[in-house]
Amino acid sequence: MNHSVWRKVAMKDNGFVDWTSLPDDAMIQLFSLLNYHDRANLSATCKAWRIVGASKCLWTSLDLRGYKFNITMAVSLSPRCVNLQQVRFRGAESADAINHLNAMNLRDISGDSITDDTLTMLVSRHKDLRCIQVGTDDKVTSGSIKAIAFYCPKPKQLRLSGIKDVLADSISALANHCPNLVDIGFIDCLNVDGVALGHVLSVRFLSVAGTSNMKWDVVSHVWCKLPELIGLDVSRTDISSTAVSMLLSSCRSLKVLCALNCPVLEQDITVNTVKTEGKFLLGLFSDIRNVFSDWGCSNEIMTWLKWILSHTLLRIAKSSPQNLDYFWLKQGVALFLSLLQRSQEDVQEMAASGLATCIFANEGNAIIDPGKAEAVVKNGGVPLLLDLAKSWQEGIQSAATKAISNLAADPNAAKTVSDEGGIGIFIQLARSKNRQVSEAATGGLWNLSVGEEHKAKITEAGGIKTLVDIISDWSSDADGVLECSAGALANLAANKKYSTEIAIAGGVQSLAMLINNCKFRGVQEQATRGLVNLAAHSVRNGPNAREAGALEALIQLTCSPHEGVRQVAAGALWHLSLTNINREAIAAAGGVEALVTLAQSSLNASQCLQGMVAGALWGLSMLKANSIAIGREGGIPPLIVFAHSDSHDVHEVAAGALWNLAFDHSNVFQIVEEGGIPVLARLCSSSESRKARFMAALALAYICYGSRTNEFAPMGTSSENTSKSTSLDEARTTALNHIEAFILTFSDPQAFAAAVVSSSRAALDQAIERAYILETEFLRCSEAEIGRFIAMLRSSSSILKAFAAFALLQFTDPQGRNAVYHASLMLDAGAVKVLRATAASANEPIEVNIFAKIVLRNLEYHQQETLYLV
């Protein structure tokens, strides 16, 4: 019965649906499609569903791997678990809790990270176990194998991995006490007594894949005598061709020998696919793509072989050997896709996980191999994986979603994922309460949101609200889910349109909450990046960010122990500091003090961090009160250090900050005293960045002009004042020399002389070509700063006059973003009269005359443009 039929059955005359009126068998079928968490919650809604939810048939198996499962949860579920037969778990805490489920009929356990004590307790309480499959991470000893033999006489399948030593007496105990044991796996163990395994006469399937220190010349002779052995897996070992030949020729019962990724065997050029008297050898050197259709093996052998193949290929993919790219492209991807279509759930899950892993370029590299991704797409892997992602089995769902998520990191595969409906599936699965499923789905949205063409689809499908809700719903222990959700929002926020929608949906508040509550580095970096992008766009987002506490969160992150987080936080504050209202808000929230502290602690940090914090201080220093506060709090010394950096990205912004700080006379002497003049002089003369040279010259000009006005008066005793004045005079002389040298680099004596003699526009045009820096179009000066440059035109120093005219020339450049604004300020301040007098003066250097003429021409241009617009 499908959902539409159920809905019709439950429909009342008034049009409402009464789900409690459905037959019990229909409700049981519905409940069976839910995970244990949702099943338990739904059972608590009413008496009828509580009865249905307690049905024994609903609680025969539990997959706990995607949930935080502890003793408290186990006790709450224990009344329902009387008939529990199968449980899958992950982590030591979950393993410990299983003993509290009261599952007296447990038959099958599968999990990892189990310890000696926990495994011993499990097998002592559940003596009817038939299947034990656990990974131990070197936490289980050979003694637990004895405990299994003594307490559980009925197991048919025992697969243990990660044990250091599997000793002879433990294996002998299995042989003596477990007569039904037909499937044994000691996988990725360091030492296994192979001779003792020859005494387990009941074994039909044996795997020692990944096991070291095996004496193959001895054990091959012993295992040949195992009377029931039909399947043997020696993959990822150093077995020799001699041992393989011995096993195939002498073990009468053996049907299949798996030897995948065995380097010693593969180096023997005489070895190839061997099929002798119905026996098969499987290796990477053979074509195994048609193993499921052409071999004609029994169902028992095929069931074992599918598990072995999927498990071994997954382990090979995780180890990322560099020489197997050809194998993955030729048949490995096809094998995984074939295994995905088998009926065994654990095989499907491992195949999906293997596919998700093998498509990466190499170990430790998050880049997807385009060739492997293309192979998955061309072989129909995307619709197959999307179909599995809709499975009610959460293990398969999680693994398939992870594979699609990884594929979405490849631009070409991402288009196929989107076209096949992957975005809607990701958004639906992102809401899952299973941490692994939600993390894989949000990771897929993160990857897809990189492409501009997918952002609209994500938004239209409700992705923004879903991501914001996820951040609010998940606790801070779900680091992966939160990082992926924040990363997806950060990518979407890079587009102005979606940035506004995120702000409206409460994304600013959610990201700020993450920064405050979650200390995981990846989460903080992505949440901060999201706030950076939100701050970089519409004016509307600025007030929202301040109201939501985002500023406080960002300021707090400047103290993060992770440099990457500090860097992103400083970058966000830099973006926010581009408006006066934000500069005031940042300062009110303690941002000046925090950024100065960060600057002081970043003297040996990366150039990226130094550049970000210098940029943030530059932005804040555009407000006079902040400029004074930065100097008072000790921000000048680290900025001078940053200005000395070899990176022009760092010393550019540091020079900009020092320029702003030098406008306030209270900072001038500190810049001089801290050795700022030589650093700025070096920048002014030798930086590869013309913008850095200009800003260094601006700072030097402010220092020269400020140190000669009555506004600046050093405080202290008479002798101290004399010493300071002398120091300032020396600094002023040095600064003027470098300013003059800087100006002359933009002078063309021949062209300038021609422009003075001739009043023609052509002569001035030729002079203009040399005069512009062309990298200062973004600079914006205040009314007070423009007023200072106009005042400099009246200075007794011809160098300062020339530089003032040169600076005003740059600020009124018709191509400049703020040129009209600057021209308006100059006209209001009466600059035209001063400029005309300067341009006409016969006592000034030629540069003063020409620069003043160009500024007048710029002002005339802007006046005409303004009249035209009116």
N, C-alpha and C positions, 0 to 999 in steps of 0.2 A: 504494500500500500504506500503510494507516494504522498508527499506533503500536501498537495492540493486536494487529494481525496480525504486525507485526515481533516483538513480545514472544513470541507463540506460536511463531514460527519459531525464535527463539533459546532457547526453554525446553528445559532438559535433563530427563532422567528424574528426577533428584533434586530437581527443583523450582527449581533455581537458573537464572538467565538468563546465557547466555554470548553476549554481544553480538558477540564476535569471530567467531562462527559464521555471522553474517548474510552473505548474498551481497554482493559488492562494490557492485553497483548500488544495493542498499538502503542500504548504509553511505554511499555517495557522496551519496545523496539526504538522508540525515540530516546529513551534514557540511555540505551546501549551505545548511542552515537556520541554521547557526551564524555568528557574526561571526568576523572573521579572528583575533581574539585567542583565542577559545575553540577555534576550529578548529586553530590552531597548538598550543595546550596539549594538546588531545585527541590530536593526532598523536604527541605525545611519550610517550604512556603505554605503547605496545607496538609491536612490529615490524609487525604486521598493519595497525594503524591508521596507522602512519607511512607505509606504502605507499599506503593509501587517501587519507590526507591530502595526499599529494604529487600527487594526480591533477590534471592540467592543467586539467580543466574546472572545478575548484573555485576556481581563482585567475585567473579572467578579469576580475574586477572587485573593487575594494576601496573601502570607505567608511571613511575614517580620521577623520572629523570629530569623533567622540565620544571619541577616545583621544589620549593624549599620544604623538605619533608623531615620532620623531627619527631621526638618522642611524644610531644603534645598532640601533633596531628595524628600519629599512629594510634594513640589511646582513643581519640575521638572517632576514628574509623573502625576500631576493633570490633564493635558489635555487628558490623556488616560483613566482616571478613572470615566468618566461620568456615565458609566453603572456598576461600581464596586458594587457588592452585598455582598461579604464576605471578611473579613480581619482578619488575625490572627497576633498578635503582642506580643512582650515581652519587658518589661521595661517601665519605666515612660516616657523616652524621645520618644520612639516610640508611646506611647499612646497619648502624646501631639501632635505629628506630624500628626496623622490621620485626625484631623480636617482640615488640609490644603490640603487634597487630592481632594476636590471638588466632593466627592462621594455622590451625592444627592439621589441615589437609594440604599444606603446601607441597607442590610437586616439582616446581621449576623456579630457580632463582638465577638472575643474570644481572651483573653489575660490575662496578670497579671501585678502586681505592679501599678495598676491604682489608681489615687487619687480622692478625692471627687469632686474637681473642674473639672478635666478632664472628669470624667464620666458624670457629670451634663451637661457639654458643648456638649459632644458627643450626648447624648439623646435629647438635645434641638435642635440640628442641623439635626438629623437623626430620624425623627418622624415615619418612616415606618419600624423601626427595628422589626424583628420577633424573633430573638434569641440573647440573651445577656448572655455571659458566661465569667465572669472575676474573677480573684483572686485579692484581695485588699491589702494583707499584713497589715491589720488593719489600712488602710489609707482611708477607706470609711466609712461613718456614715449612720445611718438610714435615714438621710435627702436625700441622693442620691436615695434611694429606692422610696421616695416620688416623686422625680424629674422624675424617670422612669415612675411612674404611671401617672403623669400629662402631660408629653411631649410625651410619646409613648403609645398610647392606643391599639396598635395591637400586642404586643409580645405574642408569644405562649410558649416560653421557657425562663425562667429566672433562671440562676444558678450563685449564688454569694458565694464566700468563703472568710473566714478570717475577717468577720465583727464582731466587738466587741458586739454591741447590735442591734438586729433587733426588733424594738419596735412595739407595737400594732397599733399605728396610721399609720405607714408606710405600714404595712400589710393590714390594712383596706383600704388604698388608692389604693393598687393593686386590692383588691376585688371590689372596686367601679368603677375603671376607666379602668381596663384591663379584659374585659369579655372573651377574647380568651385565657387567660393564663391557659394552661393545664399542664405544666411541671415546677415545682418550686423546686429549690435546695438552701437551706441555709446551706452550708457545712463548717465544722470547724469553726463555730461561737461560741462565748462565751455564749451569752444569746439570745434566740429566744422566742418570745411570742407564744407559741404553741396554746394557746386558740384562739388567733386572726387568726391563720392559719385555724382554723375550720370554718371561715367565708368566705374563698375563695372557693366558691361552684363549680367553674369551674375546679378546679385542678383534674387531673387524675393521675399524677405522682408526688410524693413528696419525697424529700430527705433532711434529717437533719443529715446526717452522720458526725460523729466527733464533734457534737454540745454538749456543756456542759449545766448543770443547767436546764435540762428539767424536768418538774414535770410530770412523766409518768403516775401516777395514775389518774391525771386530764385530760391530753391531750388524753390519749387512749380512754376515754369516749367521748370526743368532736370529735375526728377524725372518730370515728365509724359512725358519722352522715353525713360525707361528701358523697354526693350522687354519685359522679363520680370517686372516688378514686379507682384505680385498682392496682397501684404499689406504695409501701412504702419502703423507705430505711432508716433504723435506725442503720446502721453499725457503729462500733467504738463508741458506746454510752453506758451508764449504764442502758439501758432498762431492766426491770425485766421480768420474765416469766409470771407473772400475767398480765402485760400490753400486752405482746405478745398474750396471750390467749384471752384477751378481744378483741383485734383488729381482730384476726382471726375468732372468733366466732360471733362477733357483726357487723362487717363492711361488709354489704352484697355485695358490689361491689368489694371488695378487692380480687385480684387474687395472688399477689406475695408480700411477706414480706421479705426483705433482712435484716439480722441481723448478718453480718460477724464481727468477732472479738469484740463481746460484752461480756466482762468478767463476769458480774453478771449473764447473761443468760447462759453462758457456764458452770458455776459452778453448775447449777441446773441439777442434774443427770437425772431428769425425762424428760428433754427436748431432743427431737430428731427431725429428719426430720418429719415435719407434713404436711400431704396432706389431707385436709378435704373439701369435696364438691368442688373440683377443686381449692383449695387454697394451696399455697406452702410457706413453711418457709425455707429460705436459711441461713445456718450458717456454721461455720468452723467444727461443729460437724457432719455435714451431708455430704453425697457423692454428690457433685455437678458437677462431671466431665462430666456427660451426660446430663447436663441441656439443651443443645441446640438441642439434638436429641430426647429425650424421653418425654419432657413436653407437646409438642403440643400447646404452647401458640400462640397467634396472633402475626403477624409481628410487630404491634405497641408495644406490651409488650416486645417482644424479642429485638427490637431496643433499648428500654430504659434499659432493663436488661443487655445487653452486655456493654453498657456504664457504668452502675453502677458497674458491676463486675470488669471491667478493671480499673476503677478509684479507687475503694476501695482496690483492691489487690495491686495496685501501691502504695497507701498511706500506707498500712500495710507493704509492703516491705521496704519503706523508713524509717519507724519508727523502723524497725529491732527488733521486740519483740523476746526475747530469747527462748520462748517456742514453736515456730512455725516451727522448722526445720522439724518435722515429717509431718506437713501439706504440706510444700513445696515439700518434697520428694514424698509424697503419691499422692497429686493431684494438688498442687499449680502450679508446673512447667507445668504439662499437661494442666491445665486450660489456662495458658498464651499462650501455643502453639496452643491451640484450638481457642483462641480469635484472634491470629495472622492471622488465616485463614478466619475470617469474612470479610465482604465487607465494613464495616464502617471504614473510614480512621482514625478517632480519636480513635476508639477502637484498631485498629492495632498499632497505635503509642503508646498508653498507655500500651498495652500489651508488646510491645518490651521494653519500658522503665522499666516496672516492672520486666521483665526477666533479664534485665541488672543489676537491683538493688538486686533482691532476691538471686542471686547466690553468693553474698559475705558472708563470714563466720559470721560476726557480725558488728554492727555499729562502725564506726571509724576504722575498720580494712580493709586494702586493700587486704586481702588474700581471694582468691576464695575458696568456699567450694567445695572440689572435688566431693562429693556425688551429689550436685545439678548440677554441671557442667556435670557430667556423665549422669544425668537424662535428661538434655537438649540434649546431643549428642545421647543417645540411642533412644530418641523419635523423632529423625529426625529434631531437632531444627536448626542445623547448615545450611543445604541447604535451609531450609525455610527462615531463617534470611538473608542469602546471596541473595536469590531471592528478598526479600523485600528491601535490600540495593540498588538494582538496580532500584527501583521505581523512577518515575519522581517527585513524591510528596516528597518534601524535609523533611517534618516532619517525615514521615515514614522512609525515607532514613537515616536520622540522628539517630533516635531511634534504628533502626535495626543494623546500623553500630556500635553504642555504645555497644549494646548487644554482638555482635561478638567480638568486641575489648576486652570487659571484659572477655569473655570466653577464649580468646587467652592468658590470664594470667595464665591459668591452663595448665600445660605441655601436658596432654593427650588430652584435648580439642583443644589445639593449633595445634596438629598434624592433627586433623580432619579439622580444619579451613584451614590449609595449603593445605591438600590433596584435599579439595573441591574447590580450586581456590580462597581462601580468600585473598591471597597476592596480586594477580592482581587487585582484586576489591578494596582493601585498597589503592593501589597506584593510581588507577584511581580516587577514591573519595577524596583522599588527595589533589588533584588539585582543588577541588570545591571552589568556592568563598563564599559558605555558611560556616560561621565560625563553626557552630555546626557539620556539616558534615565533614569538613576538620579536626577538632579536634578529632572526633571519629575515623576517618580513620588513622590519624597519630598516635593516641594512640594505635590502633591495631598493627601498624608496630613497635611501641615501645615495646609492649608486646611480639610480635613474635620474635623480634631481640634479645631477651634474650637467645633463644635457638640457639646453633651453627648450628643445622641442618636446620634452616630457613634462616640463613644469606645469604647463597649462592643463594637461590631462590629470596630473596629480591633484591640482587645485580643484578642477571640475568634479573629480570623484570624491571630494571631501577629505583629501589627504591632509590639509593644513589643520583642520579641526581635530582629526584623528591623532596627529602627532602631538598637538598641544595637550589633548586629553591624556595621552599616554604618559607624558611627562608628569602630569598631575596625579595619575593613578598609581604609577609604579613607585615603590620605595627606593631609597638610595642604594640598596644592595643589588639592584638589577642594573649594574653598571653598563653592560653591553646594550641593553634596550635603550637606556637613557642617552648613551653616547650616539647611537645610530639615529635616534629621534632628533636630538639636538643638531646632529650633522646634516640631516635632511632639511630641517628648518633653516639652518644657516645657508645652505645652498639656495633654497627657495628665496630667502631674504636678499640674496644678491641681486634679484630683479625687483625694481622699484614697485611694480604692480603688486607682486605677491608679498613684498615687504609690508605694504599697507594692510593687506588682508591678514597677515600674521599678527600685526599689532592689534587689529580689531578683534581677532579671535582670542586675545589674551596671551599671545606668544611672548611678549616682553616680560610679563609677570612670571610665566612658567620658566623662561630661561634664567631670569634673575633668581628665582627660587632654587633652581639647580645649582647655580654658582654658590649660593649660600649654604645649601644643605648637603651637596655631594662633593666629596673630596677626591674622587677618582680623577686622575689627570686628564684622561681622554674626554670625560664628560665636561670638565671645566673648560678645556680648550674649545670644544665644539659650541658649548653654550656661550662662551665669550665671543667666538667668531660670529655666532648668530646675532649677538647684540651689536657687534661692529657693523655688520651689514645693515641691520635695522637702523642704526644711527646714521649711516652714510646716505640715506635716501630722504624720504619726505619730511617736511617740517613737522608733520603731524606725529611722526614717531618720536621726535625729541621730547615733547612734554609727556607722552605716554611712558617713555623710558624713565623719566625723572620720578613720575608718580608711582611707578611700580617698584621703586627701590633699586633699579638697575645700576644707578651711579654708585650707590653704596656697595653693591655687590662687586662691581668692577674695581672700585678702590680697594676693597678687601683683598681681591686677587693679586694686587701688586705685591702682596706679601707671601704669595704662594711659594711652596718649596720647589715647584717645578718651573724652570726657566721658560719653557714654552708657554705656560699659562701666564706668567708675568709679562711676557712679550705680547701676547694677544690682548691682555688687559690694557697695557699701555697703548697699544694700537687703537683699541676702542675709545679710550679717553682722548687720544689725539683726534680721532674723527669727530667726537662730540665737542671738542674744544674749538670748532670752527665757527661757532656762533657765540655772541656775547651772553645770551641767556643761559647757555650751557656752561660757559666759562664761570659765570657767577654760581651756578648750581654745583659744579664740581668743587669749586673753592669752598662753598658752604658745607659740603659733605666731607671736607678734610682731604680733598684731592691734591692740593698743592703740597702739603706736608708729606703725603704718601708718595708722591712722585719724586720729590726731592730725596726722600729716604731711599727709594728704588734707584735713583741715579747714583747716589753715594755708594750703594752696594753693587753697582754694575760696572765698576771701573775695569774689571777683568772679564766681564761677561761677553757674550757673542755680539758681533757688530749689529745683528738684527735687533737685539734687545736694546742696545745703546741708541740705535737710531729711533726706535719707537718711543723710548722715554724722553729723549731729547725733543722729538717732535711734539709730544704731549706738553712738555714745558714751554716749547715755542708757542703752541696754540694758546695756552693759558696766559702767557706773558703779554699777549696783545691787550689785556685789560690791565690798566695801570696798577690797581690794587694788588693784582696777582703778581705783577712784575716786582713790586716792592717786597711782597711776601716771599717770593722765590729767592731773592737776594738775602732776605733776613733769615730764612730757614737753612741757608747753606747750599743753594742750588748752583751757584756760580762755579766753584771749583770743579765739580764733575763735568759741567758743560765745557769748561776749558779743556779738560782731558779728552772729551769726546771730539772737540774741535781739532785736536791733534791727531785724530784717527786717520789712517791711510785710506779708509773707505770714504769715497765722496758722498755716499748715501748718508753716512753718519755725520761727517763734518759739515755738510750742507745745512742740515737741520740745527746742529749745534751753533753754527754761525748765525742762523736766523734767530735762535733764542737769545744769543748774546747781543745781537743787534737791538732786539726789543728791550732787553734788560738795560742796555747802555743808554736808553732814552731817559731813564730816571737817574738823576744825579747821585742818589744815595747808593747806586750800584757801581758807579764809575770807578771810584777809588778801589773797590774790592776787586774789580776786573784787573786793574793795574797791579794791585798788590799780589794777586794770585798768579801773575805771569801771563795774563791774557794778551797783552800787546804783542809779544813775539809770536805767539800762536796765531793770532789774527793776521799779523803781518805776513807770516808764512803762507797762510791760506790766500791772502790777497795777492800774493805774487806767484804762487806755484801750484795752486789747486788746478786739477784738470777740469773742474766744473766752473764755468763762467758765473753761474748763479752763486756758487759758494764764494767766489772771489768778490763778487759785488756785495754780498751781505757782510762779508768780513770788512770790506771798505766802508759800508754803512756804519757798522759798529765802531770802527776806528774814527770816522767823522764825528759821530755822536760824542765819543770820548774827547776828541780834540776840542770840539765846540763847547761841550759842557764844562770842561776843565778850565775854560777861560772866561766863564760868565760869573757874575756875582751870585748866581743861584747856588753855585757849588762852593762850600766852605768847609774844609777839613776841620774836624773837631779834635781838640786835645790841647796840650801845652804848647807854648810858643816854639820850643825847639822841635817838638813833634810836627807841628804844622809846617815849619820851615823844611823839615826833611820830606814831608809828604808833598809839599809844593814842588820841591826840587825833583822828586820822583815823577810827579805828574808832568813837569816841564820836559823831562827827558823822554817820557813815554809819548808826549805830544809831538816832539820832534821826530821820533822814530815813526810814529803813525803817519804824520804828514808826508814823510819821505815815501812811504809805501803807497799812500793814497795818490800821490803825484805820479808815481811809476805806473800805478793801475790806470789812471786817466789817460796817460800817454799811449797806452796800448790800444786805445780807441780813437786815437788822433791820426789824421793823415795830413801832414803839414802842407803838402802841395794842394790837395783838394780844399783844405780849410782856408789857405791863403787866397785861392781863387774865389771862394765863396765870400770872403771879406771884401775883396776888390769889386766883385760883380754882385749886383743885386738880383741877378736872374735866378729863377726857380731851379733851373737845370744845375747851376753850380751848387746850390744848397742840397739838391737831391743827391749829388755825388758825395757830399760830405755826410749825408744821413746814412748812406750804405755802411759806413764804418762805425757809426755811433751806437747802434742798438745792440743790446746783449741777446735779445730774442728768447730769453729763458725766464723772464720775470713777469710774464703776463698775469700770473696768479697773485702777485703781491698786492696787498691792500693796506694803505696807510690811513691813519686817523687824521682828524682835523688838526690836532696838535702837532703831529709829525710833519704834515704839509707846511704848517706854520713855521716849524723849525727850519725846514729847508729854505723857505722864503727868507727867513731871518739870516740864514747863512749867506745868502746872496749879498748881504750888506756887511759881511765879515771883512776884517782888515786883511785876512789871509786869502791871497788869490787862489791858493790850492783848494781851500774850503769853498770858495765861490765857484770854482770850476766843477768841483764835485757836486755841489748843491744843484747846479744847472744840469749836470749829467744825470743825477738821480731823478730830478723832475722830468727830464727827457724820457727816462725809462717808464716812469709812472703814468705818463700821458701818451705813450705809444698807441697809435690808433688801433693796433692789433690787440692791445691789452684788454683783459677781461674787466678791469676796474678803471679803465682810462677815463671814461665819462664822469665817474664819481670823483676821481682825483681832479679832473679839470674844473668841475663845479666848485670844489673846495678852494682851488687856487683863484678862481675868478672872484669868489666871495671874499677872499682874503686880500684882494687888490694886488695880485701877483703881476698883472700885466705891466703896471707902471714900473715896478722894480726890474722886471725882465727887460723892458725896453731900454732902461738906463744901463743895465748891464751889457746888453747887446751892442749899445752904441759907444760904450766907454773905450777910449783909445789907450787907456793905461792898463788894461787887463791883458793877460795872455790870450792868444788867439782861440784857445779851446773854450774859454769863458764866453767869448763873443758868439762863437758858432753854436755851442750847446744852448745858449739863451735864445738864439734865433730859432733853433729847431723847436724848442719848447713853445715859443710864441706861435709858430706855425701850427703845432699840434693843437694849441688852445683855439686858434682860429678855425681849424677843421672841426673840432668838437662843437664850437658855437654854431657853425653852419649846419651840422648834423642835427643839433637840437632844434634849431629854427625850422629845418625841413620837416622834422617829425611833428612839431607843433602845427 
